Amino acid sequence: MTHFKNIVRYTCGCFLATALLFSSCKDLDETNINPNGVEASEVNPNLIMPTVLTETAKLYNQLGYQDIAGVVQHTQKDAWFTSHNDYDWSGSQSWDSYYGILRNNQLLLNRAEATGLTFHQGVGLVMKCFVFGLIADLWGDAPYSQALLGDSDDPQYMTPAYDQQADIYHGILTDLETANQLLSGNASDYQGIDASADVYFNGNPDAWRRFANSLALRYYMRLSVKEPDYAKTGIAKIVNDAGQYPIITSADQDVTMAYLGTSSNNSWPSNTEIDDTGGSNFRRLKMCSTLIDELQALNDPRLAIWANKVQIPLVVDASLPTGSDYIENGKRYLSPDVVGSTKIDTDPDYVGMPPSYSSLPSSYNLNPTPGQTSYNPHVSFLNDIYQKASGALLKARLLSAAEVNFILAEAALNGWISSDAQNHYEAGVQASLDTWGVSSSYATYIQQANVRFNRTQEQIITQKWIASWTAATEAWFDYRRTGFPVLQAGPNALRSALPLRFYYMEAELSLNATHAQEALDRLKTTGYSQADGQNSAWSKFWLLQDTNKPY
């Protein structure tokens, strides 16, 4: 582990700085070159890989544990909440970090090809597909084929053209096919693998191959509404030839990255051990009532893993004298006149925060200390594990066996593959329970009337939505594609419907105006785009146009 930390520190502290130096200042005198740096033309791919992997995992976790978790109503915030709860995103989103990762990854690919390191080429292609896929998923059309050519002598690449979203998806699936072939050997067939540089799989080519093919399943299903025949053929190809296309099938094969917990840069984002905000990152993040209500209806054992019971439940007692409001035996007792018409939740175990509840969400459930520094004892906090800097369950989760099995359940339900949809659905539920350490509850859980498979897409997607806890990005993309689960924007949300995409940022619209405008012209406004015009979080890109989904 010490060796890994040294690699990360060296990569971040030396390589990235010197790479910029050599790409931007090639004519400097030799005396101005960092003597401790590594030239981009000579760097070992194992020095680049940790940065690509860790930065991608942290970025993906930030999406799925923060604002996108707010969109799909996994969580809500009771302070600093407008972006999370209300979708107030205009001007706040940037793809700079994504392209920063891709530039490093391109160097990884270039050096792997130059040195004949096939394993590293395969890894680089998978990561290229993962990050470009996210960009296309979040923004739509984007620089792709010309995106990483800015250091060439051709000035056109300084303002790269935007590839259409469909072409990016097709390019990703082509590259994943190549990655599958590059990673098809035994570990002993490859040169230059440094297990400590691979923070996902410790240098295991088979694990990376499963990642590549499972990621392909994700994107074939992404295209299933717009290009059903293409999606059907692609999924069937993978499923019908397991020897040629191994996939992730069990929770121990999930694509994850554990947090080290030794600094703010490598710790779980809501921790209170290293966090420099006085614990507010944990305190202001609550589970949304939408998710809590669903988990309670299903008697779901994961609820106790993800949330704490409410500290002080509310009890409304009509027999109490007028004006009664007191705490006794760990409960707060209220007479009905004190509550009045205020919306409250008197559940004695778990209380979630309603989506986009109000302009002062910290006041929910008669919190006696509303405001930015509130501490609400009447709403469930997340489980104490989320205060830790690291832990067995505190992992960035990029792709899981649960997701793969739910994809296959959908494909089987559609008749695209011959296997049984129920088996895949149940395997998806089992994998998620395994992940969260409650596998012993599976037999009882799966036999409940409202969990037992009813052969509907809605049930598959709802269980997939639950299973995406702390990795909610894919749940948003599924909602856009299917309309499930049925989610309603809260009363204080910027619009009365959930958003569909990220905004193109102002800097891009100014600096790459011609190509950005071409991309804007391909967006279609909806009734919710309103004053934003085409560049709206409620406008539809190609993937959603003419689908009537999710609205």
C-alpha positions, -999 to 999 in steps of 0.1 A, spaced: 0 0 0 29 24 7 42 17 -28 8 26 -42 6 58 -23 41 68 -35 30 61 -71 0 83 -67 20 111 -50 47 109 -77 21 108 -105 2 138 -92 32 158 -80 57 153 -107 43 137 -138 13 158 -144 32 190 -139 61 180 -162 37 167 -188 22 201 -190 56 217 -190 68 196 -220 36 199 -240 33 237 -235 69 249 -233 89 228 -257 113 256 -266 124 264 -231 161 261 -224 172 229 -208 180 247 -176 143 255 -172 132 218 -173 123 201 -141 153 178 -134 130 155 -113 103 152 -140 96 125 -165 92 133 -202 59 123 -217 77 104 -244 95 82 -217 70 78 -189 62 43 -177 25 36 -181 23 23 -146 30 58 -133 0 72 -152 -25 44 -145 -32 51 -108 -41 87 -115 -65 77 -143 -82 51 -122 -84 70 -89 -96 102 -105 -122 85 -126 -135 65 -95 -137 97 -74 -155 116 -101 -180 89 -107 -186 85 -69 -191 123 -66 -218 122 -92 -237 92 -77 -234 102 -41 -241 139 -46 -262 158 -71 -274 128 -91 -285 110 -59 -306 141 -54 -321 138 -89 -332 102 -84 -343 109 -48 -319 87 -30 -308 116 -9 -316 152 -1 -297 180 16 -310 203 43 -284 230 37 -264 241 7 -291 223 -12 -302 241 -43 -281 221 -67 -288 188 -50 -325 191 -43 -337 217 -68 -316 210 -99 -303 246 -99 -274 237 -122 -271 266 -147 -235 276 -151 -222 252 -124 -213 222 -146 -180 216 -164 -165 186 -182 -130 199 -176 -122 171 -151 -135 145 -175 -112 157 -203 -84 160 -179 -87 123 -171 -89 115 -208 -57 135 -216 -38 115 -190 -54 83 -203 -44 91 -239 -8 93 -227 -13 60 -210 -25 45 -243 2 62 -263 30 49 -241 14 14 -239 13 12 -276 49 25 -280 62 0 -255 41 -29 -266 23 -33 -233 -10 -50 -244 -25 -51 -209 -21 -14 -205 -36 -8 -239 -67 -28 -229 -70 -9 -196 -66 24 -214 -93 16 -239 -118 5 -212 -112 37 -193 -115 58 -224 -149 42 -231 -160 47 -195 -152 84 -194 -163 93 -229 -195 73 -222 -202 95 -192 -196 127 -212 -221 115 -239 -246 104 -212 -244 137 -193 -241 163 -221 -250 146 -253 -230 157 -284 -194 164 -273 -158 165 -287 -147 129 -292 -128 121 -324 -109 154 -322 -110 159 -285 -74 148 -276 -55 162 -305 -49 197 -291 -11 192 -290 -10 186 -328 2 212 -352 -32 216 -367 -50 246 -352 -85 232 -359 -80 208 -329 -78 237 -305 -116 240 -310 -126 204 -317 -157 195 -335 -186 179 -315 -193 143 -324 -229 133 -323 -241 113 -293 -249 82 -314 -214 82 -329 -198 84 -295 -218 54 -283 -209 34 -314 -172 43 -310 -173 32 -274 -187 -2 -283 -162 -6 -311 -133 2 -287 -148 -22 -260 -147 -50 -286 -110 -43 -292 -104 -42 -254 -120 -76 -251 -95 -90 -275 -65 -72 -260 -74 -85 -226 -81 -121 -236 -48 -136 -226 -36 -152 -194 -18 -130 -169 15 -146 -177 11 -135 -214 15 -98 -205 46 -77 -198 50 -48 -175 20 -54 -151 25 -37 -118 -4 -49 -96 0 -20 -72 -7 5 -100 -41 -11 -108 -63 0 -79 -93 -18 -93 -81 -53 -100 -45 -57 -90 -34 -63 -126 -59 -91 -134 -65 -91 -172 -96 -113 -168 -112 -89 -144 -106 -60 -169 -120 -81 -197 -152 -87 -176 -154 -49 -170 -151 -42 -208 -179 -66 -218 -202 -56 -189 -197 -20 -199 -207 -29 -234 -239 -44 -220 -246 -11 -203 -243 8 -235 -262 -17 -256 -291 -13 -232 -286 25 -232 -293 23 -270 -322 -1 -267 -350 24 -273 -334 42 -301 -317 13 -318 -334 -19 -306 -321 -42 -332 -285 -30 -327 -289 -34 -289 -305 -69 -292 -277 -81 -315 -250 -68 -293 -264 -81 -260 -271 -115 -276 -235 -117 -290 -221 -113 -255 -245 -136 -237 -244 -164 -262 -206 -167 -262 -195 -166 -226 -161 -180 -234 -154 -151 -258 -172 -125 -238 -169 -131 -200 -189 -107 -179 -193 -97 -142 -216 -122 -126 -210 -120 -88 -205 -92 -63 -168 -101 -57 -162 -92 -94 -176 -57 -91 -156 -27 -104 -148 -8 -72 -122 14 -56 -117 15 -19 -108 48 -2 -75 49 17 -87 74 43 -53 90 49 -60 125 35 -89 146 23 -81 136 -13 -85 98 -7 -112 97 19 -150 90 17 -165 124 8 -189 128 37 -165 116 64 -161 135 97 -127 122 105 -106 142 80 -134 165 67 -125 202 72 -161 214 72 -168 205 109 -188 175 98 -214 194 77 -208 173 46 -222 143 66 -248 162 87 -266 180 59 -270 148 37 -301 128 44 -318 99 28 -348 109 7 -383 99 18 -389 84 -16 -362 58 -11 -370 52 26 -406 47 19 -399 22 -8 -374 3 14 -399 2 42 -426 -11 20 -403 -39 9 -390 -47 44 -356 -42 28 -326 -52 49 -304 -27 32 -322 2 49 -305 -4 83 -271 -5 65 -276 28 48 -295 49 74 -298 54 111 -331 53 129 -345 87 137 -330 100 169 -362 116 184 -395 104 168 -425 127 168 -457 116 185 -489 136 179 -514 129 207 -549 144 206 -553 137 243 -526 162 252 -535 197 264 -534 225 239 -499 238 233 -481 206 244 -446 202 230 -421 182 251 -396 154 250 -400 124 272 -384 89 270 -366 98 237 -397 110 219 -412 144 212 -448 147 221 -470 173 204 -507 182 206 -524 186 172 -527 224 175 -489 227 177 -485 208 144 -513 225 126 -512 220 89 -474 214 88 -464 183 70 -446 159 94 -436 122 95 -442 104 127 -426 71 117 -409 57 148 -380 41 130 -369 59 98 -378 94 85 -366 107 52 -366 142 37 -391 148 10 -377 158 -24 -372 195 -29 -393 201 1 -390 239 5 -367 269 4 -358 260 40 -355 222 40 -337 222 74 -370 231 89 -386 198 80 -404 177 106 -405 206 131 -367 208 134 -360 231 164 -328 244 149 -334 252 112 -307 270 92 -273 263 77 -259 248 109 -290 229 118 -289 195 135 -323 178 128 -330 150 153 -364 143 137 -350 131 103 -328 100 99 -291 106 94 -271 83 71 -256 53 88 -225 61 110 -203 42 85 -206 73 62 -188 94 88 -157 72 84 -128 81 61 -125 45 48 -142 12 54 -152 -21 39 -184 -6 24 -170 28 15 -161 22 -21 -166 40 -54 -187 16 -74 -183 19 -112 -201 -12 -123 -216 -41 -104 -229 -77 -108 -263 -64 -97 -264 -39 -126 -253 -66 -151 -280 -91 -140 -307 -65 -141 -296 -56 -177 -298 -93 -186 -332 -95 -169 -345 -67 -191 -330 -83 -222 -346 -117 -213 -379 -100 -207 -377 -85 -242 -370 -119 -257 -335 -109 -268 -317 -137 -250 -329 -172 -242 -322 -173 -205 -349 -167 -180 -356 -131 -168 -366 -143 -133 -332 -159 -128 -314 -128 -138 -337 -106 -117 -331 -127 -86 -294 -128 -92 -294 -90 -94 -312 -88 -60 -289 -114 -45 -257 -96 -58 -268 -63 -42 -276 -80 -9 -242 -96 -10 -225 -63 -16 -241 -47 14 -235 -77 38 -271 -88 42 -271 -119 20 -286 -140 48 -318 -121 43 -322 -130 6 -344 -161 10 -370 -142 30 -367 -110 10 -372 -125 -24 -403 -144 -14 -423 -113 -4 -453 -106 -26 -440 -72 -36 -405 -84 -43 -412 -117 -60 -407 -113 -98 -438 -101 -116 -422 -100 -151 -424 -62 -155 -397 -37 -166 -408 -14 -138 -399 -40 -111 -365 -47 -126 -357 -10 -128 -370 -3 -93 -347 -29 -78 -319 -16 -100 -326 19 -87 -324 6 -51 -292 -13 -58 -275 18 -72 -272 34 -37 -241 57 -36 -238 51 -74 -270 67 -85 -258 80 -119 -269 49 -137 -303 51 -120 -308 85 -136 -299 72 -170 -324 43 -166 -351 67 -155 -346 88 -186 -348 56 -208 -377 39 -191 -396 65 -169 -390 41 -139 -392 44 -110 -420 69 -112 -405 100 -96 -421 134 -90 -401 166 -87 -408 184 -54 -426 217 -50 -394 238 -47 -376 223 -77 -366 245 -105 -390 227 -128 -419 203 -121 -401 175 -139 -367 158 -134 -338 171 -155 -324 152 -184 -289 164 -191 -261 188 -180 -258 223 -194 -230 231 -218 -208 256 -198 -205 292 -207 -167 290 -213 -173 263 -240 -200 282 -256 -176 312 -259 -143 295 -268 -157 269 -292 -188 288 -303 -192 274 -338 -191 237 -328 -210 243 -296 -238 260 -315 -240 231 -339 -246 208 -309 -271 231 -294 -290 232 -327 -294 194 -325 -311 195 -290 -349 196 -289 -366 217 -263 -394 204 -241 -422 221 -223 -398 224 -193 -369 240 -211 -385 274 -207 -362 304 -205 -331 282 -208 -338 276 -245 -320 248 -261 -291 247 -236 -314 234 -209 -312 205 -185 -347 198 -197 -339 197 -234 -336 163 -251 -305 151 -269 -306 124 -296 -309 95 -271 -343 108 -258 -357 125 -289 -389 109 -303 -391 83 -275 -417 99 -252 -394 90 -223 -394 99 -196 -419 126 -206 
